[in-house]
């Protein structure tokens, strides 16, 4: 069984898509060994609890990023995780964390990288709209020490419509994320990536 851990801080829309694909049997030989979070009351936690997935909540207050990440690294190593999957994880990983899992951390970003790199969540969609882009989308990439700078594994686009708001654009981009993130995870599990 291919073991993944999911890191999340927000609502868990993409997390739920991964859970649904595993439960439906379309994401094969993949097990979520835990949801790791820095926000014990986020939507992803509620979704994990409902699905019976263990939750590991780590408190960041009063800790350096390195100490916080070291605690997570130890637990991830204990669980023998094959892949670390970021879904709306609102912390920047330390170099130490990235180096502990070389080519084993993936992230989904709500734009067509390298455009709008470094932004998070709705502010990316706001920037896309302000810039007058006619197309946006999502990028799934390996995580390295450079913020949003790892190798691109999958990129899919969608139109930006004249009457779009950040919320309508976010929903369209999330539909791409929900479709393609499980497929990239399956490619890792199958040894294709």
Backbone as JSON, one array per atom type, in Angstrom:
{
  "sequence": "XXXXXXXXXXXXXXXXXXXXXXXXXXXXXXXXXXXXXXXXXXXXXXXXXXXXXXXXXXXXXXXXXXXXXXXXXXXXXXXXXXXXXXXXXXXXXXXXXXXXXXXXXXXXXXXXXXXXXXXXXXXXXXXXXXXXXXXXXXXXXXXXXXXXXXXXXXXXXXXXXXXXXXXXXXXXXXXXXXXXXXXXXXXXXXXXX",
  "N": [[0.85, -1.18, 0.0], [0.56, 2.21, -0.84], [1.62, 4.87, 0.99], [0.3, 7.93, 1.96], [0.52, 11.2, 3.36], [-1.44, 13.95, 4.25], [-1.18, 17.43, 4.28], [-2.85, 20.12, 5.61], [-4.58, 23.25, 6.02], [-6.91, 24.54, 5.64], [-10.22, 24.5, 4.24], [-10.3, 21.99, 2.99], [-11.13, 21.02, 0.47], [-9.81, 19.8, -1.76], [-8.64, 17.73, -0.37], [-10.92, 16.24, 0.37], [-11.67, 15.38, -2.16], [-9.61, 13.6, -2.75], [-9.98, 11.68, -0.72], [-12.55, 10.79, -1.49], [-11.99, 9.6, -3.98], [-10.33, 7.48, -3.2], [-12.12, 6.02, -1.6], [-13.99, 5.36, -3.54], [-12.59, 3.61, -5.02], [-11.2, 4.36, -7.27], [-8.81, 5.61, -6.95], [-6.23, 3.78, -6.5], [-4.67, 1.38, -4.3], [-3.69, 3.21, -2.46], [-3.23, 4.79, 0.62], [-4.35, 7.03, 3.05], [-2.49, 7.99, 5.63], [-2.63, 9.88, 7.54], [-3.92, 13.12, 8.44], [-2.28, 16.07, 8.59], [-2.0, 19.05, 10.4], [-1.92, 22.58, 11.15], [-3.98, 23.89, 12.16], [-6.32, 23.08, 14.21], [-9.07, 23.25, 14.05], [-9.93, 23.45, 11.41], [-11.7, 23.02, 8.25], [-10.75, 20.78, 6.86], [-9.94, 19.05, 8.88], [-12.37, 18.3, 10.05], [-13.43, 16.88, 7.9], [-11.56, 14.79, 7.72], [-11.94, 13.51, 10.19], [-14.57, 12.64, 9.87], [-14.18, 10.77, 7.87], [-12.71, 8.9, 9.2], [-9.98, 9.13, 9.34], [-6.79, 9.45, 10.81], [-5.91, 12.35, 12.69], [-3.38, 14.72, 13.02], [-2.57, 17.28, 14.84], [-0.58, 20.08, 15.09], [0.78, 22.5, 17.19], [1.77, 25.77, 16.47], [2.39, 28.1, 17.75], [4.76, 30.06, 19.42], [6.91, 28.56, 18.56], [9.79, 28.0, 16.52], [9.96, 27.84, 12.92], [11.54, 25.71, 12.13], [11.6, 24.04, 14.42], [8.88, 23.42, 14.67], [8.48, 22.12, 12.18], [10.26, 19.98, 12.52], [8.98, 18.4, 14.46], [6.8, 17.52, 12.96], [8.14, 16.13, 10.88], [9.29, 14.0, 12.32], [7.0, 12.52, 13.06], [5.93, 11.9, 10.54], [7.99, 10.33, 9.48], [7.91, 8.23, 11.29], [5.49, 7.1, 10.56], [6.16, 6.11, 8.14], [5.82, 7.38, 5.59], [5.19, 7.61, 2.13], [4.62, 9.7, 0.38], [4.14, 13.18, 0.66], [1.44, 15.27, 0.71], [0.33, 18.39, -0.11], [-2.45, 20.36, 0.6], [-3.98, 23.23, 0.46], [-2.32, 24.1, 2.52], [-1.25, 26.34, 4.77], [1.32, 27.18, 5.5], [4.76, 27.87, 5.06], [7.08, 25.51, 4.15], [10.04, 24.53, 5.88], [13.51, 24.46, 4.8], [14.71, 22.25, 5.91], [12.55, 20.47, 6.24], [11.79, 20.02, 3.57], [14.14, 18.83, 2.61], [14.11, 16.5, 4.08], [12.32, 14.9, 2.78], [12.98, 14.31, -0.07], [11.9, 14.95, -3.34], [9.44, 13.92, -2.67], [7.31, 15.42, -1.92], [4.39, 17.06, -2.77], [2.54, 19.79, -4.18], [-0.4, 21.7, -4.76], [-1.11, 24.47, -6.71], [-3.03, 27.43, -7.14], [-2.82, 28.62, -9.8], [-1.41, 29.15, -13.08], [1.59, 28.29, -12.87], [4.75, 29.69, -13.86], [3.36, 32.01, -13.25], [1.92, 34.18, -10.87], [3.14, 33.06, -8.65], [3.89, 32.27, -5.23], [1.69, 33.44, -4.03], [-1.34, 32.91, -2.08], [-4.32, 31.01, -1.85], [-7.4, 32.76, -2.09], [-6.3, 35.25, -2.7], [-4.67, 34.84, -4.91], [-6.5, 34.41, -7.0], [-7.74, 36.9, -7.02], [-5.61, 38.49, -7.89], [-5.2, 37.41, -10.44], [-7.57, 38.23, -11.69], [-7.31, 41.06, -11.48], [-5.13, 41.45, -13.13], [-6.05, 41.07, -15.66], [-5.94, 38.68, -17.04], [-6.8, 36.17, -19.43], [-6.93, 33.54, -19.13], [-6.53, 31.01, -16.69], [-5.69, 28.65, -14.13], [-4.54, 25.58, -12.7], [-1.68, 24.26, -11.0], [0.2, 21.41, -10.35], [2.93, 20.55, -8.5], [6.29, 19.44, -7.7], [7.67, 19.97, -4.48], [10.25, 22.09, -3.59], [13.11, 23.84, -2.21], [12.63, 26.39, -3.12], [10.03, 28.69, -3.14], [7.06, 27.68, -4.59], [8.54, 26.75, -6.74], [9.27, 24.22, -7.61], [9.62, 21.29, -9.77], [7.25, 21.14, -12.38], [4.49, 19.02, -12.49], [1.92, 18.63, -13.43], [-0.31, 20.6, -15.26], [-3.21, 22.4, -15.73], [-5.66, 24.26, -17.5], [-8.19, 26.88, -17.43], [-10.82, 29.06, -18.58], [-10.88, 32.61, -17.9], [-13.62, 34.35, -17.09], [-15.6, 37.2, -18.2], [-17.4, 38.13, -16.19], [-16.43, 37.07, -13.86], [-15.79, 36.57, -10.37], [-13.52, 36.58, -7.54], [-14.41, 34.36, -6.11], [-16.01, 32.81, -7.92], [-14.1, 32.18, -9.8], [-12.25, 30.79, -8.24], [-13.75, 28.5, -7.65], [-13.96, 27.29, -10.19], [-11.28, 26.74, -10.74], [-10.72, 25.04, -8.58], [-12.26, 22.84, -9.32], [-10.71, 21.75, -11.36], [-8.45, 21.07, -9.84], [-9.52, 19.11, -8.1], [-10.08, 17.09, -9.91], [-7.57, 16.44, -11.08], [-5.55, 16.2, -9.08], [-5.84, 13.7, -7.6], [-5.14, 11.99, -9.72], [-2.45, 12.55, -10.23], [-1.37, 11.71, -7.8], [-1.96, 8.99, -8.03], [-0.24, 8.36, -10.13], [2.23, 8.61, -8.82], [1.93, 6.51, -6.93], [1.85, 4.37, -8.68], [4.4, 4.33, -9.57], [5.09, 5.89, -11.74], [5.87, 8.46, -11.51]],
  "CA": [[0.0, 0.0, 0.0], [1.31, 3.46, -0.96], [1.18, 5.69, 2.12], [0.4, 9.38, 1.82], [0.06, 12.08, 4.44], [-1.95, 15.2, 3.7], [-1.01, 18.61, 5.12], [-3.92, 21.06, 5.27], [-4.91, 24.29, 7.01], [-8.13, 25.23, 5.23], [-11.47, 23.77, 4.17], [-10.08, 20.58, 2.62], [-11.86, 20.63, -0.74], [-8.99, 18.83, -2.5], [-8.51, 16.57, 0.52], [-12.13, 15.45, 0.23], [-11.63, 14.73, -3.48], [-8.69, 12.46, -2.63], [-10.7, 10.69, 0.1], [-13.63, 10.23, -2.31], [-11.4, 8.72, -5.01], [-9.88, 6.26, -2.52], [-13.31, 5.27, -1.2], [-14.65, 4.86, -4.76], [-11.73, 2.62, -5.64], [-10.56, 4.88, -8.48], [-7.43, 5.87, -6.53], [-5.96, 2.41, -6.05], [-3.46, 1.05, -3.52], [-3.25, 4.43, -1.76], [-3.81, 4.94, 1.95], [-4.03, 8.27, 3.76], [-2.14, 7.56, 6.99], [-2.92, 10.95, 8.47], [-4.05, 14.53, 8.06], [-1.43, 16.9, 9.44], [-2.5, 20.42, 10.33], [-1.55, 23.57, 12.15], [-5.25, 24.5, 12.58], [-7.1, 21.93, 14.67], [-10.5, 23.41, 13.8], [-10.2, 23.75, 10.0], [-12.63, 22.12, 7.57], [-10.09, 19.51, 6.5], [-9.95, 18.19, 10.08], [-13.73, 17.74, 10.15], [-13.56, 15.88, 6.83], [-10.75, 13.63, 8.09], [-12.62, 12.81, 11.29], [-15.75, 11.97, 9.31], [-13.71, 9.63, 7.07], [-11.97, 7.98, 10.06], [-8.54, 9.3, 9.08], [-6.15, 10.06, 11.97], [-5.55, 13.77, 12.58], [-2.23, 15.13, 13.82], [-2.57, 18.74, 14.91], [0.64, 20.6, 15.7], [0.67, 23.92, 17.55], [2.92, 26.54, 15.99], [2.64, 29.27, 18.59], [5.95, 30.04, 20.26], [7.94, 27.66, 18.02], [10.38, 28.37, 15.23], [9.5, 27.0, 11.82], [12.34, 24.48, 12.14], [11.14, 23.16, 15.51], [7.55, 22.96, 14.27], [8.64, 21.14, 11.11], [10.94, 18.78, 13.06], [7.95, 17.58, 15.1], [6.03, 16.85, 11.89], [9.04, 15.19, 10.21], [9.41, 12.8, 13.16], [5.76, 11.74, 12.96], [5.83, 11.39, 9.17], [8.97, 9.24, 9.35], [7.38, 7.12, 12.09], [4.4, 6.5, 9.79], [6.75, 5.58, 6.89], [5.07, 8.01, 4.52], [5.81, 7.61, 0.8], [4.39, 10.97, -0.3], [3.51, 14.24, 1.44], [0.55, 15.97, -0.21], [-0.13, 19.66, 0.45], [-3.73, 20.85, 0.09], [-4.36, 24.4, 1.26], [-1.49, 24.17, 3.73], [-0.91, 27.76, 4.81], [2.64, 27.43, 6.09], [5.87, 27.59, 4.16], [7.92, 24.46, 4.73], [11.46, 24.86, 6.04], [14.43, 23.68, 3.97], [14.91, 20.98, 6.6], [11.41, 19.62, 5.93], [11.9, 19.65, 2.16], [15.27, 17.92, 2.47], [13.78, 15.22, 4.72], [11.48, 14.13, 1.86], [13.34, 14.77, -1.42], [11.02, 14.49, -4.43], [8.31, 13.19, -2.08], [6.33, 16.4, -1.47], [3.73, 17.73, -3.88], [1.65, 20.88, -3.83], [-1.25, 22.22, -5.83], [-1.12, 25.94, -6.66], [-4.18, 27.86, -7.92], [-2.52, 29.42, -10.98], [-0.52, 28.5, -14.04], [2.94, 28.71, -12.52], [5.26, 30.54, -12.78], [2.52, 33.18, -12.98], [1.29, 34.32, -9.55], [3.82, 32.23, -7.64], [4.04, 32.88, -3.92], [0.4, 33.83, -3.46], [-2.11, 31.82, -1.47], [-5.78, 30.96, -1.8], [-8.2, 33.72, -2.86], [-5.54, 36.4, -3.22], [-4.18, 34.49, -6.25], [-7.61, 34.65, -7.94], [-7.89, 38.36, -7.1], [-4.51, 38.99, -8.72], [-5.48, 36.99, -11.81], [-8.61, 39.13, -12.2], [-6.74, 42.41, -11.61], [-4.15, 41.5, -14.21], [-6.73, 40.98, -16.95], [-5.66, 37.4, -17.69], [-7.93, 35.52, -20.09], [-6.84, 32.12, -18.8], [-5.83, 30.66, -15.46], [-5.77, 27.22, -13.94], [-3.87, 25.05, -11.52], [-0.41, 23.59, -11.22], [0.66, 20.48, -9.34], [4.39, 20.56, -8.65], [7.13, 18.99, -6.6], [8.08, 21.05, -3.57], [11.67, 22.2, -3.27], [13.39, 24.95, -1.3], [12.16, 27.64, -3.71], [8.58, 28.78, -3.03], [6.36, 27.41, -5.84], [9.56, 26.64, -7.77], [9.62, 22.85, -7.94], [9.28, 20.77, -11.09], [5.82, 21.05, -12.67], [4.06, 17.66, -12.81], [0.64, 18.69, -14.14], [-0.86, 21.95, -15.35], [-4.46, 22.43, -16.49], [-6.16, 25.63, -17.57], [-9.6, 27.18, -17.61], [-10.96, 30.46, -18.96], [-11.31, 33.65, -16.97], [-14.8, 34.92, -17.73], [-15.74, 38.64, -17.92], [-18.15, 38.42, -14.97], [-15.87, 36.31, -12.74], [-15.36, 37.13, -9.09], [-12.54, 35.65, -7.0], [-15.09, 33.15, -5.66], [-16.39, 31.97, -9.06], [-12.85, 31.7, -10.41], [-11.71, 29.78, -7.33], [-14.53, 27.27, -7.8], [-13.6, 26.67, -11.46], [-9.92, 26.21, -10.58], [-10.8, 23.89, -7.67], [-12.78, 21.69, -10.07], [-9.54, 21.16, -12.01], [-7.63, 20.47, -8.78], [-10.18, 17.89, -7.61], [-9.98, 16.06, -10.95], [-6.21, 16.07, -11.45], [-4.67, 15.86, -7.95], [-5.82, 12.25, -7.39], [-4.45, 11.32, -10.83], [-1.01, 12.68, -10.01], [-1.06, 10.8, -6.68], [-1.97, 7.63, -8.58], [1.01, 8.19, -10.89], [3.28, 8.33, -7.83], [1.7, 5.17, -6.38], [2.15, 3.41, -9.73], [5.81, 4.42, -9.93], [5.28, 6.64, -12.99], [6.51, 9.73, -11.13]],
  "C": [[0.9, 1.25, 0.0], [0.76, 4.44, 0.08], [1.39, 7.17, 1.85], [-0.06, 10.05, 3.11], [-0.36, 13.38, 3.79], [-1.75, 16.3, 4.73], [-2.02, 19.65, 4.68], [-4.15, 22.05, 6.4], [-6.27, 24.92, 6.75], [-9.31, 24.25, 5.15], [-11.33, 22.31, 3.75], [-10.85, 20.11, 1.41], [-11.09, 19.57, -1.53], [-8.77, 17.56, -1.68], [-9.72, 15.66, 0.37], [-12.16, 14.73, -1.11], [-10.73, 13.5, -3.45], [-9.36, 11.33, -1.84], [-11.78, 10.0, -0.74], [-13.11, 9.25, -3.35], [-10.91, 7.41, -4.4], [-11.09, 5.39, -2.17], [-14.04, 4.67, -2.39], [-13.84, 3.77, -5.45], [-11.07, 3.08, -6.93], [-9.13, 5.35, -8.2], [-7.01, 4.6, -5.8], [-4.64, 2.28, -5.29], [-2.85, 2.26, -2.82], [-3.99, 4.5, -0.44], [-3.39, 6.28, 2.53], [-3.75, 7.88, 5.21], [-2.37, 8.67, 8.01], [-3.11, 12.29, 7.8], [-3.24, 15.31, 9.07], [-1.86, 18.34, 9.28], [-1.89, 21.3, 11.42], [-2.8, 24.29, 12.66], [-6.23, 23.38, 12.93], [-8.6, 22.04, 14.38], [-10.83, 23.73, 12.34], [-11.14, 22.7, 9.4], [-12.03, 20.78, 7.2], [-10.1, 18.54, 7.67], [-11.31, 17.52, 10.22], [-13.93, 16.64, 9.1], [-12.76, 14.61, 7.16], [-11.44, 12.82, 9.19], [-13.82, 12.03, 10.78], [-15.35, 10.71, 8.53], [-12.91, 8.63, 7.9], [-10.47, 8.02, 9.83], [-7.91, 9.98, 10.3], [-5.73, 11.51, 11.69], [-4.39, 14.04, 13.53], [-2.14, 16.64, 13.76], [-1.35, 19.21, 15.69], [0.46, 22.09, 15.97], [1.95, 24.65, 17.16], [3.31, 27.67, 16.94], [3.86, 29.08, 19.49], [7.07, 29.13, 19.76], [8.51, 28.25, 16.74], [9.83, 27.44, 14.16], [10.25, 25.67, 11.83], [11.89, 23.51, 13.22], [9.77, 22.57, 15.17], [7.68, 21.85, 13.22], [9.32, 19.86, 11.59], [9.93, 17.85, 13.72], [7.14, 16.82, 14.05], [6.89, 15.81, 11.18], [9.12, 13.89, 11.0], [8.18, 11.91, 13.04], [5.6, 11.13, 11.57], [6.78, 10.22, 8.94], [8.48, 8.01, 10.11], [6.29, 6.37, 11.32], [4.87, 5.92, 8.45], [5.99, 6.07, 5.66], [5.88, 7.98, 3.22], [5.72, 8.97, 0.12], [3.67, 11.93, 0.65], [2.74, 15.12, 0.46], [0.03, 17.24, 0.47], [-1.43, 20.07, -0.21], [-4.17, 22.03, 0.96], [-3.59, 24.46, 2.56], [-0.88, 25.56, 3.78], [0.35, 28.07, 5.61], [3.69, 27.11, 5.03], [6.78, 26.59, 4.85], [9.37, 24.92, 4.81], [12.29, 24.02, 5.07], [14.64, 22.31, 4.58], [13.79, 19.99, 6.27], [11.53, 19.11, 4.5], [13.01, 18.62, 1.95], [15.03, 16.55, 3.12], [12.98, 14.3, 3.8], [11.77, 14.56, 0.42], [12.48, 14.12, -2.5], [9.85, 13.67, -3.93], [7.25, 14.15, -1.53], [5.74, 17.06, -2.7], [2.76, 18.77, -3.35], [0.78, 21.2, -5.03], [-1.33, 23.73, -5.62], [-2.23, 26.44, -7.59], [-3.87, 28.88, -9.03], [-1.66, 28.59, -11.91], [0.89, 29.0, -13.76], [3.81, 28.76, -13.78], [4.44, 31.79, -12.5], [1.92, 33.09, -11.58], [1.86, 33.36, -8.5], [3.89, 33.0, -6.33], [2.75, 33.31, -3.27], [-0.33, 32.63, -2.89], [-3.6, 32.07, -1.6], [-6.42, 32.05, -2.64], [-7.4, 34.9, -3.39], [-4.95, 36.11, -4.59], [-5.27, 34.79, -7.27], [-7.87, 36.15, -8.1], [-6.84, 38.96, -8.01], [-4.71, 38.61, -10.19], [-6.51, 37.94, -12.43], [-8.08, 40.55, -12.42], [-5.83, 42.53, -12.81], [-4.78, 41.43, -15.59], [-6.43, 39.7, -17.72], [-6.94, 36.83, -18.3], [-8.0, 34.03, -19.75], [-6.1, 31.97, -17.48], [-5.9, 29.15, -15.32], [-5.08, 26.79, -12.68], [-2.61, 24.33, -11.94], [-0.14, 22.66, -10.05], [2.16, 20.33, -9.56], [5.06, 19.9, -7.46], [7.5, 20.2, -5.75], [9.59, 20.96, -3.38], [11.88, 23.43, -2.39], [12.93, 26.3, -1.84], [10.63, 27.66, -3.71], [7.92, 28.67, -4.42], [7.33, 27.24, -7.01], [9.93, 25.23, -8.18], [9.14, 22.43, -9.32], [7.76, 20.63, -11.25], [5.49, 19.64, -13.14], [2.8, 17.65, -13.65], [0.14, 20.13, -14.12], [-2.1, 21.89, -16.23], [-5.05, 23.83, -16.41], [-7.67, 25.69, -17.71], [-9.71, 28.66, -17.97], [-11.25, 31.35, -17.76], [-12.45, 34.37, -17.67], [-14.98, 36.39, -17.33], [-16.45, 38.96, -16.61], [-17.62, 37.66, -13.75], [-15.59, 37.18, -11.52], [-14.26, 36.19, -8.58], [-13.18, 34.31, -6.6], [-15.46, 32.24, -6.82], [-15.16, 31.39, -9.74], [-12.23, 30.6, -9.56], [-12.44, 28.45, -7.51], [-14.14, 26.54, -9.09], [-12.21, 26.04, -11.37], [-9.94, 24.98, -9.66], [-11.37, 22.65, -8.36], [-11.66, 20.98, -10.82], [-8.67, 20.43, -10.98], [-8.21, 19.14, -8.33], [-10.09, 16.75, -8.62], [-8.55, 15.54, -11.09], [-5.3, 15.68, -10.29], [-4.67, 14.35, -7.67], [-5.08, 11.5, -8.49], [-2.94, 11.4, -10.68], [-0.57, 11.77, -8.86], [-1.02, 9.36, -7.17], [-0.7, 7.37, -9.39], [2.19, 7.93, -9.96], [3.14, 6.9, -7.3], [2.06, 4.08, -7.39], [3.61, 3.44, -10.17], [6.09, 5.16, -11.22], [5.96, 7.98, -12.74], [7.48, 9.47, -9.98]]
}
